């Protein structure tokens, strides 16, 4: 996927951000949520350190408003997510987890890259990333 101007390869950017998040999870046992804005003039990256989900949502809303004001060509977010258990009657002992990179913007459909993972002792085993 390429931005409408062809100035940046969004698919490569998403893959790079996913790899960086995977390495961060392995080294620091956490992923810093990121908001990456591509405008006609610049590329801006914001780390979202706020642990409170409501405040984090407010930060994202403010950043999206800025993206609209700056006529952003694309917005890329990196998140560490807990997924719902597939089975309600027999839930997994630990909820499934993944790192998700979402790419959205005017003129193209939102695209995600999701890498599920499991912990095996001290090791983290990542599944191949799924594109949607």
Protein Blocks (a to p, Z undefined) as FASTA:
>chain_A
ZZfklpacfklmmmmmmmmmmmmmmmnopacdddddddfkbccddddfbfblklmmmmmm
mmmmmmmmnopabdcdddddddddfblklccfbdcdddddddddehiacdddddddddeh
jbccddddddZZ
